[in-house]
Amino acid sequence: MAESVKNICRTNHLTNLALATIIHSCESNIRNYKNGKYLILITFLIELHLKFNYSIDWILGKTSNKYITKKLIEV
């Protein structure tokens, strides 16, 4: 997960503060996520998914598929 957060910042040219603002967190939380000191809160995980369309499984390090490619359930 730490590598995913680092990748999100790098890919989107975001500072820790900028990412924290986007997901309604604080800069120290982002730093601790990137250092592996904290596990990401589910609310922040959902925010990352919604704002950037990254797969939650990818953020958690469970798959190499970064983006969601299709809907599993049609509403």
mmJSON file of the N, C-alpha and C atoms, coordinates in Angstrom:
{"data_MODEL":{"atom_site":{
"group_PDB":["ATOM","ATOM","ATOM","ATOM","ATOM","ATOM","ATOM","ATOM","ATOM","ATOM","ATOM","ATOM","ATOM","ATOM","ATOM","ATOM","ATOM","ATOM","ATOM","ATOM","ATOM","ATOM","ATOM","ATOM","ATOM","ATOM","ATOM","ATOM","ATOM","ATOM","ATOM","ATOM","ATOM","ATOM","ATOM","ATOM","ATOM","ATOM","ATOM","ATOM","ATOM","ATOM","ATOM","ATOM","ATOM","ATOM","ATOM","ATOM","ATOM","ATOM","ATOM","ATOM","ATOM","ATOM","ATOM","ATOM","ATOM","ATOM","ATOM","ATOM","ATOM","ATOM","ATOM","ATOM","ATOM","ATOM","ATOM","ATOM","ATOM","ATOM","ATOM","ATOM","ATOM","ATOM","ATOM","ATOM","ATOM","ATOM","ATOM","ATOM","ATOM","ATOM","ATOM","ATOM","ATOM","ATOM","ATOM","ATOM","ATOM","ATOM","ATOM","ATOM","ATOM","ATOM","ATOM","ATOM","ATOM","ATOM","ATOM","ATOM","ATOM","ATOM","ATOM","ATOM","ATOM","ATOM","ATOM","ATOM","ATOM","ATOM","ATOM","ATOM","ATOM","ATOM","ATOM","ATOM","ATOM","ATOM","ATOM","ATOM","ATOM","ATOM","ATOM","ATOM","ATOM","ATOM","ATOM","ATOM","ATOM","ATOM","ATOM","ATOM","ATOM","ATOM","ATOM","ATOM","ATOM","ATOM","ATOM","ATOM","ATOM","ATOM","ATOM","ATOM","ATOM","ATOM","ATOM","ATOM","ATOM","ATOM","ATOM","ATOM","ATOM","ATOM","ATOM","ATOM","ATOM","ATOM","ATOM","ATOM","ATOM","ATOM","ATOM","ATOM","ATOM","ATOM","ATOM","ATOM","ATOM","ATOM","ATOM","ATOM","ATOM","ATOM","ATOM","ATOM","ATOM","ATOM","ATOM","ATOM","ATOM","ATOM","ATOM","ATOM","ATOM","ATOM","ATOM","ATOM","ATOM","ATOM","ATOM","ATOM","ATOM","ATOM","ATOM","ATOM","ATOM","ATOM","ATOM","ATOM","ATOM","ATOM","ATOM","ATOM","ATOM","ATOM","ATOM","ATOM","ATOM","ATOM","ATOM","ATOM","ATOM","ATOM","ATOM","ATOM","ATOM","ATOM","ATOM","ATOM","ATOM","ATOM","ATOM","ATOM","ATOM"],
"id":[1,2,3,4,5,6,7,8,9,10,11,12,13,14,15,16,17,18,19,20,21,22,23,24,25,26,27,28,29,30,31,32,33,34,35,36,37,38,39,40,41,42,43,44,45,46,47,48,49,50,51,52,53,54,55,56,57,58,59,60,61,62,63,64,65,66,67,68,69,70,71,72,73,74,75,76,77,78,79,80,81,82,83,84,85,86,87,88,89,90,91,92,93,94,95,96,97,98,99,100,101,102,103,104,105,106,107,108,109,110,111,112,113,114,115,116,117,118,119,120,121,122,123,124,125,126,127,128,129,130,131,132,133,134,135,136,137,138,139,140,141,142,143,144,145,146,147,148,149,150,151,152,153,154,155,156,157,158,159,160,161,162,163,164,165,166,167,168,169,170,171,172,173,174,175,176,177,178,179,180,181,182,183,184,185,186,187,188,189,190,191,192,193,194,195,196,197,198,199,200,201,202,203,204,205,206,207,208,209,210,211,212,213,214,215,216,217,218,219,220,221,222,223,224,225],
"type_symbol":["N","C","C","N","C","C","N","C","C","N","C","C","N","C","C","N","C","C","N","C","C","N","C","C","N","C","C","N","C","C","N","C","C","N","C","C","N","C","C","N","C","C","N","C","C","N","C","C","N","C","C","N","C","C","N","C","C","N","C","C","N","C","C","N","C","C","N","C","C","N","C","C","N","C","C","N","C","C","N","C","C","N","C","C","N","C","C","N","C","C","N","C","C","N","C","C","N","C","C","N","C","C","N","C","C","N","C","C","N","C","C","N","C","C","N","C","C","N","C","C","N","C","C","N","C","C","N","C","C","N","C","C","N","C","C","N","C","C","N","C","C","N","C","C","N","C","C","N","C","C","N","C","C","N","C","C","N","C","C","N","C","C","N","C","C","N","C","C","N","C","C","N","C","C","N","C","C","N","C","C","N","C","C","N","C","C","N","C","C","N","C","C","N","C","C","N","C","C","N","C","C","N","C","C","N","C","C","N","C","C","N","C","C","N","C","C","N","C","C","N","C","C","N","C","C"],
"label_atom_id":["N","CA","C","N","CA","C","N","CA","C","N","CA","C","N","CA","C","N","CA","C","N","CA","C","N","CA","C","N","CA","C","N","CA","C","N","CA","C","N","CA","C","N","CA","C","N","CA","C","N","CA","C","N","CA","C","N","CA","C","N","CA","C","N","CA","C","N","CA","C","N","CA","C","N","CA","C","N","CA","C","N","CA","C","N","CA","C","N","CA","C","N","CA","C","N","CA","C","N","CA","C","N","CA","C","N","CA","C","N","CA","C","N","CA","C","N","CA","C","N","CA","C","N","CA","C","N","CA","C","N","CA","C","N","CA","C","N","CA","C","N","CA","C","N","CA","C","N","CA","C","N","CA","C","N","CA","C","N","CA","C","N","CA","C","N","CA","C","N","CA","C","N","CA","C","N","CA","C","N","CA","C","N","CA","C","N","CA","C","N","CA","C","N","CA","C","N","CA","C","N","CA","C","N","CA","C","N","CA","C","N","CA","C","N","CA","C","N","CA","C","N","CA","C","N","CA","C","N","CA","C","N","CA","C","N","CA","C","N","CA","C","N","CA","C","N","CA","C","N","CA","C","N","CA","C","N","CA","C","N","CA","C"],
"label_alt_id":[null,null,null,null,null,null,null,null,null,null,null,null,null,null,null,null,null,null,null,null,null,null,null,null,null,null,null,null,null,null,null,null,null,null,null,null,null,null,null,null,null,null,null,null,null,null,null,null,null,null,null,null,null,null,null,null,null,null,null,null,null,null,null,null,null,null,null,null,null,null,null,null,null,null,null,null,null,null,null,null,null,null,null,null,null,null,null,null,null,null,null,null,null,null,null,null,null,null,null,null,null,null,null,null,null,null,null,null,null,null,null,null,null,null,null,null,null,null,null,null,null,null,null,null,null,null,null,null,null,null,null,null,null,null,null,null,null,null,null,null,null,null,null,null,null,null,null,null,null,null,null,null,null,null,null,null,null,null,null,null,null,null,null,null,null,null,null,null,null,null,null,null,null,null,null,null,null,null,null,null,null,null,null,null,null,null,null,null,null,null,null,null,null,null,null,null,null,null,null,null,null,null,null,null,null,null,null,null,null,null,null,null,null,null,null,null,null,null,null,null,null,null,null,null,null],
"label_comp_id":["MET","MET","MET","ALA","ALA","ALA","GLU","GLU","GLU","SER","SER","SER","VAL","VAL","VAL","LYS","LYS","LYS","ASN","ASN","ASN","ILE","ILE","ILE","CYS","CYS","CYS","ARG","ARG","ARG","THR","THR","THR","ASN","ASN","ASN","HIS","HIS","HIS","LEU","LEU","LEU","THR","THR","THR","ASN","ASN","ASN","LEU","LEU","LEU","ALA","ALA","ALA","LEU","LEU","LEU","ALA","ALA","ALA","THR","THR","THR","ILE","ILE","ILE","ILE","ILE","ILE","HIS","HIS","HIS","SER","SER","SER","CYS","CYS","CYS","GLU","GLU","GLU","SER","SER","SER","ASN","ASN","ASN","ILE","ILE","ILE","ARG","ARG","ARG","ASN","ASN","ASN","TYR","TYR","TYR","LYS","LYS","LYS","ASN","ASN","ASN","GLY","GLY","GLY","LYS","LYS","LYS","TYR","TYR","TYR","LEU","LEU","LEU","ILE","ILE","ILE","LEU","LEU","LEU","ILE","ILE","ILE","THR","THR","THR","PHE","PHE","PHE","LEU","LEU","LEU","ILE","ILE","ILE","GLU","GLU","GLU","LEU","LEU","LEU","HIS","HIS","HIS","LEU","LEU","LEU","LYS","LYS","LYS","PHE","PHE","PHE","ASN","ASN","ASN","TYR","TYR","TYR","SER","SER","SER","ILE","ILE","ILE","ASP","ASP","ASP","TRP","TRP","TRP","ILE","ILE","ILE","LEU","LEU","LEU","GLY","GLY","GLY","LYS","LYS","LYS","THR","THR","THR","SER","SER","SER","ASN","ASN","ASN","LYS","LYS","LYS","TYR","TYR","TYR","ILE","ILE","ILE","THR","THR","THR","LYS","LYS","LYS","LYS","LYS","LYS","LEU","LEU","LEU","ILE","ILE","ILE","GLU","GLU","GLU","VAL","VAL","VAL"],
"label_asym_id":["A","A","A","A","A","A","A","A","A","A","A","A","A","A","A","A","A","A","A","A","A","A","A","A","A","A","A","A","A","A","A","A","A","A","A","A","A","A","A","A","A","A","A","A","A","A","A","A","A","A","A","A","A","A","A","A","A","A","A","A","A","A","A","A","A","A","A","A","A","A","A","A","A","A","A","A","A","A","A","A","A","A","A","A","A","A","A","A","A","A","A","A","A","A","A","A","A","A","A","A","A","A","A","A","A","A","A","A","A","A","A","A","A","A","A","A","A","A","A","A","A","A","A","A","A","A","A","A","A","A","A","A","A","A","A","A","A","A","A","A","A","A","A","A","A","A","A","A","A","A","A","A","A","A","A","A","A","A","A","A","A","A","A","A","A","A","A","A","A","A","A","A","A","A","A","A","A","A","A","A","A","A","A","A","A","A","A","A","A","A","A","A","A","A","A","A","A","A","A","A","A","A","A","A","A","A","A","A","A","A","A","A","A","A","A","A","A","A","A","A","A","A","A","A","A"],
"label_entity_id":["1","1","1","1","1","1","1","1","1","1","1","1","1","1","1","1","1","1","1","1","1","1","1","1","1","1","1","1","1","1","1","1","1","1","1","1","1","1","1","1","1","1","1","1","1","1","1","1","1","1","1","1","1","1","1","1","1","1","1","1","1","1","1","1","1","1","1","1","1","1","1","1","1","1","1","1","1","1","1","1","1","1","1","1","1","1","1","1","1","1","1","1","1","1","1","1","1","1","1","1","1","1","1","1","1","1","1","1","1","1","1","1","1","1","1","1","1","1","1","1","1","1","1","1","1","1","1","1","1","1","1","1","1","1","1","1","1","1","1","1","1","1","1","1","1","1","1","1","1","1","1","1","1","1","1","1","1","1","1","1","1","1","1","1","1","1","1","1","1","1","1","1","1","1","1","1","1","1","1","1","1","1","1","1","1","1","1","1","1","1","1","1","1","1","1","1","1","1","1","1","1","1","1","1","1","1","1","1","1","1","1","1","1","1","1","1","1","1","1","1","1","1","1","1","1"],
"label_seq_id":[1,1,1,2,2,2,3,3,3,4,4,4,5,5,5,6,6,6,7,7,7,8,8,8,9,9,9,10,10,10,11,11,11,12,12,12,13,13,13,14,14,14,15,15,15,16,16,16,17,17,17,18,18,18,19,19,19,20,20,20,21,21,21,22,22,22,23,23,23,24,24,24,25,25,25,26,26,26,27,27,27,28,28,28,29,29,29,30,30,30,31,31,31,32,32,32,33,33,33,34,34,34,35,35,35,36,36,36,37,37,37,38,38,38,39,39,39,40,40,40,41,41,41,42,42,42,43,43,43,44,44,44,45,45,45,46,46,46,47,47,47,48,48,48,49,49,49,50,50,50,51,51,51,52,52,52,53,53,53,54,54,54,55,55,55,56,56,56,57,57,57,58,58,58,59,59,59,60,60,60,61,61,61,62,62,62,63,63,63,64,64,64,65,65,65,66,66,66,67,67,67,68,68,68,69,69,69,70,70,70,71,71,71,72,72,72,73,73,73,74,74,74,75,75,75],
"pdbx_PDB_ins_code":[null,null,null,null,null,null,null,null,null,null,null,null,null,null,null,null,null,null,null,null,null,null,null,null,null,null,null,null,null,null,null,null,null,null,null,null,null,null,null,null,null,null,null,null,null,null,null,null,null,null,null,null,null,null,null,null,null,null,null,null,null,null,null,null,null,null,null,null,null,null,null,null,null,null,null,null,null,null,null,null,null,null,null,null,null,null,null,null,null,null,null,null,null,null,null,null,null,null,null,null,null,null,null,null,null,null,null,null,null,null,null,null,null,null,null,null,null,null,null,null,null,null,null,null,null,null,null,null,null,null,null,null,null,null,null,null,null,null,null,null,null,null,null,null,null,null,null,null,null,null,null,null,null,null,null,null,null,null,null,null,null,null,null,null,null,null,null,null,null,null,null,null,null,null,null,null,null,null,null,null,null,null,null,null,null,null,null,null,null,null,null,null,null,null,null,null,null,null,null,null,null,null,null,null,null,null,null,null,null,null,null,null,null,null,null,null,null,null,null,null,null,null,null,null,null],
"Cartn_x":[0.802,0.0,0.853,1.937,2.813,3.317,3.688,4.174,3.082,1.85,0.733,0.534,0.596,0.426,1.575,2.79,3.929,3.714,3.238,2.983,1.913,0.856,-0.215,0.342,1.154,1.752,2.674,3.508,4.465,3.75,2.819,2.115,1.293,0.695,-0.181,0.514,1.825,2.633,2.047,1.802,1.201,2.18,2.178,2.913,2.058,2.645,1.871,0.701,0.947,-0.107,-1.221,-0.867,-1.883,-2.758,-2.135,-2.919,-3.79,-3.25,-4.021,-5.253,-5.098,-6.226,-7.288,-6.849,-7.786,-8.612,-7.975,-8.695,-9.158,-9.08,-9.571,-8.853,-7.529,-6.689,-5.69,-4.606,-3.552,-2.217,-1.297,-0.005,0.742,0.672,1.389,0.811,-0.5,-1.077,-0.523,-0.451,0.071,1.515,2.298,3.7,3.779,2.918,2.916,2.406,1.46,1.023,2.195,2.906,4.022,5.181,5.362,6.43,6.013,4.743,4.25,3.989,3.96,3.716,2.235,1.37,-0.081,-0.685,-1.729,-2.578,-3.595,-3.966,-4.867,-6.28,-6.937,-8.318,-9.231,-10.293,-11.206,-11.779,-12.052,-12.597,-11.605,-10.33,-9.314,-9.1,-9.199,-9.09,-10.193,-11.4,-12.526,-12.323,-11.825,-11.549,-10.535,-9.47,-8.476,-9.11,-9.943,-10.634,-11.539,-12.34,-13.292,-12.616,-11.583,-10.914,-10.049,-9.412,-8.437,-8.829,-9.92,-10.402,-9.405,-8.584,-7.679,-8.441,-8.064,-8.651,-8.267,-9.242,-8.958,-7.983,-8.14,-7.197,-5.771,-5.615,-4.288,-3.721,-4.538,-4.071,-3.58,-4.279,-3.906,-2.778,-2.317,-1.209,-1.614,-2.881,-3.388,-3.422,-3.229,-3.241,-2.327,-1.939,-1.131,-2.01,-3.324,-4.258,-4.6,-4.067,-4.191,-5.597,-6.234,-7.528,-8.634,-9.812,-10.988,-11.355,-11.489,-11.713,-13.158,-13.945,-15.354,-16.153,-17.43,-18.325,-18.736,-18.756,-19.183,-20.695,-21.317,-22.76,-23.313,-24.234,-24.912,-26.116,-26.297,-27.429,-28.521],
"Cartn_y":[-1.183,0.0,1.259,1.244,2.413,2.767,1.739,1.989,2.567,2.15,2.682,4.172,4.547,5.966,6.783,6.257,6.945,7.087,6.015,6.023,7.038,7.126,8.097,9.51,9.821,11.158,11.432,10.478,10.645,10.793,9.92,9.911,11.181,11.683,12.847,14.153,14.081,15.258,15.985,15.205,15.744,15.715,16.762,16.762,16.032,15.742,15.126,16.023,17.311,18.253,18.286,18.264,18.297,17.045,15.878,14.649,14.665,15.133,15.215,16.098,17.195,18.095,17.4,16.674,15.987,14.932,14.182,13.103,13.501,14.777,15.314,14.679,14.688,14.154,15.236,14.838,15.804,15.283,16.195,15.88,14.792,14.824,13.817,12.414,12.313,10.994,10.467,11.307,10.886,10.415,11.175,10.809,9.444,9.23,7.958,6.807,7.064,6.024,5.646,6.65,6.407,5.688,5.917,5.264,3.907,3.547,2.275,2.254,3.416,3.477,3.332,3.801,3.711,2.872,2.151,1.539,2.598,2.588,3.613,3.372,4.437,4.339,4.063,3.337,2.976,4.221,5.269,6.493,7.113,7.084,7.634,6.718,5.425,4.459,4.705,4.911,5.186,6.504,7.513,8.812,8.672,7.914,7.688,7.008,6.034,5.338,6.3,7.07,7.959,9.105,9.673,10.83,10.448,9.269,8.904,7.661,7.008,5.804,4.64,4.631,3.513,2.369,1.166,-0.022,-0.08,-0.366,-0.51,-1.664,-2.729,-3.855,-3.414,-2.544,-2.048,-1.181,-0.301,0.568,-0.282,-1.376,-2.262,-3.226,-3.181,-4.036,-5.467,-5.696,-7.046,-7.41,-6.449,-6.705,-5.712,-6.04,-5.11,-4.265,-4.543,-3.766,-2.466,-1.374,-0.082,0.506,0.3,0.923,-0.12,0.297,-0.546,-0.482,-1.632,-1.652,-1.928,-2.517,-2.735,-2.834,-2.542,-2.667,-4.118,-4.604,-5.975,-6.072,-5.005,-4.981,-3.743,-3.936,-2.821,-2.436,-1.151,-0.661,-0.195],
"Cartn_z":[0.0,0.0,0.0,0.709,0.754,-0.641,-1.408,-2.772,-3.656,-3.454,-4.241,-3.962,-2.701,-2.35,-2.936,-2.871,-3.491,-4.992,-5.621,-7.06,-7.43,-6.637,-6.893,-6.856,-5.873,-5.775,-6.964,-7.28,-8.373,-9.715,-10.009,-11.286,-11.501,-10.426,-10.529,-10.134,-9.914,-9.561,-8.343,-7.295,-6.082,-4.923,-4.156,-2.893,-1.861,-0.726,0.351,0.753,0.824,1.204,0.165,-1.114,-2.172,-2.114,-1.947,-1.855,-0.606,0.495,1.739,1.55,0.861,0.604,-0.243,-1.256,-2.16,-1.424,-0.531,0.151,1.554,1.868,3.149,4.334,4.253,5.314,5.711,6.323,6.651,6.11,5.952,5.357,6.13,7.439,8.23,8.004,7.791,7.48,6.17,5.155,3.856,4.011,4.732,4.971,5.673,6.66,7.382,6.523,5.621,4.672,3.769,3.263,2.342,3.024,4.308,5.065,5.616,5.43,5.936,7.427,8.069,9.51,9.841,8.952,9.147,8.044,8.385,7.38,6.957,5.694,5.189,5.711,6.115,6.569,5.384,5.614,4.531,3.856,4.614,4.009,3.033,3.355,2.465,1.263,1.487,0.405,-0.633,-0.153,-1.043,-1.766,-1.078,-1.714,-2.845,-2.619,-3.67,-4.874,-4.604,-5.689,-6.462,-5.765,-6.42,-7.17,-6.582,-7.206,-8.395,-8.34,-9.371,-10.186,-9.804,-10.481,-10.386,-9.359,-9.139,-8.493,-8.831,-8.231,-6.749,-5.92,-4.49,-4.268,-5.03,-4.921,-5.255,-6.255,-6.616,-5.498,-4.95,-3.86,-2.685,-2.424,-1.314,-1.661,-2.92,-3.331,-3.645,-3.935,-4.194,-5.674,-6.568,-8.001,-8.708,-9.918,-10.705,-11.626,-11.65,-12.468,-11.754,-12.27,-11.602,-11.705,-12.842,-13.08,-13.182,-12.863,-13.045,-14.513,-15.141,-16.575,-16.967,-16.074,-16.398,-15.118,-15.245,-14.1,-13.964,-12.758,-12.514,-12.405,-11.922,-11.76,-12.45,-13.312,-13.968,-13.116,-12.91,-12.109,-13.022],
"occupancy":[1.0,1.0,1.0,1.0,1.0,1.0,1.0,1.0,1.0,1.0,1.0,1.0,1.0,1.0,1.0,1.0,1.0,1.0,1.0,1.0,1.0,1.0,1.0,1.0,1.0,1.0,1.0,1.0,1.0,1.0,1.0,1.0,1.0,1.0,1.0,1.0,1.0,1.0,1.0,1.0,1.0,1.0,1.0,1.0,1.0,1.0,1.0,1.0,1.0,1.0,1.0,1.0,1.0,1.0,1.0,1.0,1.0,1.0,1.0,1.0,1.0,1.0,1.0,1.0,1.0,1.0,1.0,1.0,1.0,1.0,1.0,1.0,1.0,1.0,1.0,1.0,1.0,1.0,1.0,1.0,1.0,1.0,1.0,1.0,1.0,1.0,1.0,1.0,1.0,1.0,1.0,1.0,1.0,1.0,1.0,1.0,1.0,1.0,1.0,1.0,1.0,1.0,1.0,1.0,1.0,1.0,1.0,1.0,1.0,1.0,1.0,1.0,1.0,1.0,1.0,1.0,1.0,1.0,1.0,1.0,1.0,1.0,1.0,1.0,1.0,1.0,1.0,1.0,1.0,1.0,1.0,1.0,1.0,1.0,1.0,1.0,1.0,1.0,1.0,1.0,1.0,1.0,1.0,1.0,1.0,1.0,1.0,1.0,1.0,1.0,1.0,1.0,1.0,1.0,1.0,1.0,1.0,1.0,1.0,1.0,1.0,1.0,1.0,1.0,1.0,1.0,1.0,1.0,1.0,1.0,1.0,1.0,1.0,1.0,1.0,1.0,1.0,1.0,1.0,1.0,1.0,1.0,1.0,1.0,1.0,1.0,1.0,1.0,1.0,1.0,1.0,1.0,1.0,1.0,1.0,1.0,1.0,1.0,1.0,1.0,1.0,1.0,1.0,1.0,1.0,1.0,1.0,1.0,1.0,1.0,1.0,1.0,1.0,1.0,1.0,1.0,1.0,1.0,1.0,1.0,1.0,1.0,1.0,1.0,1.0],
"B_iso_or_equiv":[0.0,0.0,0.0,0.0,0.0,0.0,0.0,0.0,0.0,0.0,0.0,0.0,0.0,0.0,0.0,0.0,0.0,0.0,0.0,0.0,0.0,0.0,0.0,0.0,0.0,0.0,0.0,0.0,0.0,0.0,0.0,0.0,0.0,0.0,0.0,0.0,0.0,0.0,0.0,0.0,0.0,0.0,0.0,0.0,0.0,0.0,0.0,0.0,0.0,0.0,0.0,0.0,0.0,0.0,0.0,0.0,0.0,0.0,0.0,0.0,0.0,0.0,0.0,0.0,0.0,0.0,0.0,0.0,0.0,0.0,0.0,0.0,0.0,0.0,0.0,0.0,0.0,0.0,0.0,0.0,0.0,0.0,0.0,0.0,0.0,0.0,0.0,0.0,0.0,0.0,0.0,0.0,0.0,0.0,0.0,0.0,0.0,0.0,0.0,0.0,0.0,0.0,0.0,0.0,0.0,0.0,0.0,0.0,0.0,0.0,0.0,0.0,0.0,0.0,0.0,0.0,0.0,0.0,0.0,0.0,0.0,0.0,0.0,0.0,0.0,0.0,0.0,0.0,0.0,0.0,0.0,0.0,0.0,0.0,0.0,0.0,0.0,0.0,0.0,0.0,0.0,0.0,0.0,0.0,0.0,0.0,0.0,0.0,0.0,0.0,0.0,0.0,0.0,0.0,0.0,0.0,0.0,0.0,0.0,0.0,0.0,0.0,0.0,0.0,0.0,0.0,0.0,0.0,0.0,0.0,0.0,0.0,0.0,0.0,0.0,0.0,0.0,0.0,0.0,0.0,0.0,0.0,0.0,0.0,0.0,0.0,0.0,0.0,0.0,0.0,0.0,0.0,0.0,0.0,0.0,0.0,0.0,0.0,0.0,0.0,0.0,0.0,0.0,0.0,0.0,0.0,0.0,0.0,0.0,0.0,0.0,0.0,0.0,0.0,0.0,0.0,0.0,0.0,0.0,0.0,0.0,0.0,0.0,0.0,0.0],
"pdbx_formal_charge":[null,null,null,null,null,null,null,null,null,null,null,null,null,null,null,null,null,null,null,null,null,null,null,null,null,null,null,null,null,null,null,null,null,null,null,null,null,null,null,null,null,null,null,null,null,null,null,null,null,null,null,null,null,null,null,null,null,null,null,null,null,null,null,null,null,null,null,null,null,null,null,null,null,null,null,null,null,null,null,null,null,null,null,null,null,null,null,null,null,null,null,null,null,null,null,null,null,null,null,null,null,null,null,null,null,null,null,null,null,null,null,null,null,null,null,null,null,null,null,null,null,null,null,null,null,null,null,null,null,null,null,null,null,null,null,null,null,null,null,null,null,null,null,null,null,null,null,null,null,null,null,null,null,null,null,null,null,null,null,null,null,null,null,null,null,null,null,null,null,null,null,null,null,null,null,null,null,null,null,null,null,null,null,null,null,null,null,null,null,null,null,null,null,null,null,null,null,null,null,null,null,null,null,null,null,null,null,null,null,null,null,null,null,null,null,null,null,null,null,null,null,null,null,null,null],
"auth_seq_id":[1,1,1,2,2,2,3,3,3,4,4,4,5,5,5,6,6,6,7,7,7,8,8,8,9,9,9,10,10,10,11,11,11,12,12,12,13,13,13,14,14,14,15,15,15,16,16,16,17,17,17,18,18,18,19,19,19,20,20,20,21,21,21,22,22,22,23,23,23,24,24,24,25,25,25,26,26,26,27,27,27,28,28,28,29,29,29,30,30,30,31,31,31,32,32,32,33,33,33,34,34,34,35,35,35,36,36,36,37,37,37,38,38,38,39,39,39,40,40,40,41,41,41,42,42,42,43,43,43,44,44,44,45,45,45,46,46,46,47,47,47,48,48,48,49,49,49,50,50,50,51,51,51,52,52,52,53,53,53,54,54,54,55,55,55,56,56,56,57,57,57,58,58,58,59,59,59,60,60,60,61,61,61,62,62,62,63,63,63,64,64,64,65,65,65,66,66,66,67,67,67,68,68,68,69,69,69,70,70,70,71,71,71,72,72,72,73,73,73,74,74,74,75,75,75],
"auth_comp_id":["MET","MET","MET","ALA","ALA","ALA","GLU","GLU","GLU","SER","SER","SER","VAL","VAL","VAL","LYS","LYS","LYS","ASN","ASN","ASN","ILE","ILE","ILE","CYS","CYS","CYS","ARG","ARG","ARG","THR","THR","THR","ASN","ASN","ASN","HIS","HIS","HIS","LEU","LEU","LEU","THR","THR","THR","ASN","ASN","ASN","LEU","LEU","LEU","ALA","ALA","ALA","LEU","LEU","LEU","ALA","ALA","ALA","THR","THR","THR","ILE","ILE","ILE","ILE","ILE","ILE","HIS","HIS","HIS","SER","SER","SER","CYS","CYS","CYS","GLU","GLU","GLU","SER","SER","SER","ASN","ASN","ASN","ILE","ILE","ILE","ARG","ARG","ARG","ASN","ASN","ASN","TYR","TYR","TYR","LYS","LYS","LYS","ASN","ASN","ASN","GLY","GLY","GLY","LYS","LYS","LYS","TYR","TYR","TYR","LEU","LEU","LEU","ILE","ILE","ILE","LEU","LEU","LEU","ILE","ILE","ILE","THR","THR","THR","PHE","PHE","PHE","LEU","LEU","LEU","ILE","ILE","ILE","GLU","GLU","GLU","LEU","LEU","LEU","HIS","HIS","HIS","LEU","LEU","LEU","LYS","LYS","LYS","PHE","PHE","PHE","ASN","ASN","ASN","TYR","TYR","TYR","SER","SER","SER","ILE","ILE","ILE","ASP","ASP","ASP","TRP","TRP","TRP","ILE","ILE","ILE","LEU","LEU","LEU","GLY","GLY","GLY","LYS","LYS","LYS","THR","THR","THR","SER","SER","SER","ASN","ASN","ASN","LYS","LYS","LYS","TYR","TYR","TYR","ILE","ILE","ILE","THR","THR","THR","LYS","LYS","LYS","LYS","LYS","LYS","LEU","LEU","LEU","ILE","ILE","ILE","GLU","GLU","GLU","VAL","VAL","VAL"],
"auth_asym_id":["A","A","A","A","A","A","A","A","A","A","A","A","A","A","A","A","A","A","A","A","A","A","A","A","A","A","A","A","A","A","A","A","A","A","A","A","A","A","A","A","A","A","A","A","A","A","A","A","A","A","A","A","A","A","A","A","A","A","A","A","A","A","A","A","A","A","A","A","A","A","A","A","A","A","A","A","A","A","A","A","A","A","A","A","A","A","A","A","A","A","A","A","A","A","A","A","A","A","A","A","A","A","A","A","A","A","A","A","A","A","A","A","A","A","A","A","A","A","A","A","A","A","A","A","A","A","A","A","A","A","A","A","A","A","A","A","A","A","A","A","A","A","A","A","A","A","A","A","A","A","A","A","A","A","A","A","A","A","A","A","A","A","A","A","A","A","A","A","A","A","A","A","A","A","A","A","A","A","A","A","A","A","A","A","A","A","A","A","A","A","A","A","A","A","A","A","A","A","A","A","A","A","A","A","A","A","A","A","A","A","A","A","A","A","A","A","A","A","A","A","A","A","A","A","A"],
"auth_atom_id":["N","CA","C","N","CA","C","N","CA","C","N","CA","C","N","CA","C","N","CA","C","N","CA","C","N","CA","C","N","CA","C","N","CA","C","N","CA","C","N","CA","C","N","CA","C","N","CA","C","N","CA","C","N","CA","C","N","CA","C","N","CA","C","N","CA","C","N","CA","C","N","CA","C","N","CA","C","N","CA","C","N","CA","C","N","CA","C","N","CA","C","N","CA","C","N","CA","C","N","CA","C","N","CA","C","N","CA","C","N","CA","C","N","CA","C","N","CA","C","N","CA","C","N","CA","C","N","CA","C","N","CA","C","N","CA","C","N","CA","C","N","CA","C","N","CA","C","N","CA","C","N","CA","C","N","CA","C","N","CA","C","N","CA","C","N","CA","C","N","CA","C","N","CA","C","N","CA","C","N","CA","C","N","CA","C","N","CA","C","N","CA","C","N","CA","C","N","CA","C","N","CA","C","N","CA","C","N","CA","C","N","CA","C","N","CA","C","N","CA","C","N","CA","C","N","CA","C","N","CA","C","N","CA","C","N","CA","C","N","CA","C","N","CA","C","N","CA","C","N","CA","C","N","CA","C","N","CA","C","N","CA","C"],
"pdbx_PDB_model_num":[1,1,1,1,1,1,1,1,1,1,1,1,1,1,1,1,1,1,1,1,1,1,1,1,1,1,1,1,1,1,1,1,1,1,1,1,1,1,1,1,1,1,1,1,1,1,1,1,1,1,1,1,1,1,1,1,1,1,1,1,1,1,1,1,1,1,1,1,1,1,1,1,1,1,1,1,1,1,1,1,1,1,1,1,1,1,1,1,1,1,1,1,1,1,1,1,1,1,1,1,1,1,1,1,1,1,1,1,1,1,1,1,1,1,1,1,1,1,1,1,1,1,1,1,1,1,1,1,1,1,1,1,1,1,1,1,1,1,1,1,1,1,1,1,1,1,1,1,1,1,1,1,1,1,1,1,1,1,1,1,1,1,1,1,1,1,1,1,1,1,1,1,1,1,1,1,1,1,1,1,1,1,1,1,1,1,1,1,1,1,1,1,1,1,1,1,1,1,1,1,1,1,1,1,1,1,1,1,1,1,1,1,1,1,1,1,1,1,1,1,1,1,1,1,1]
}}}
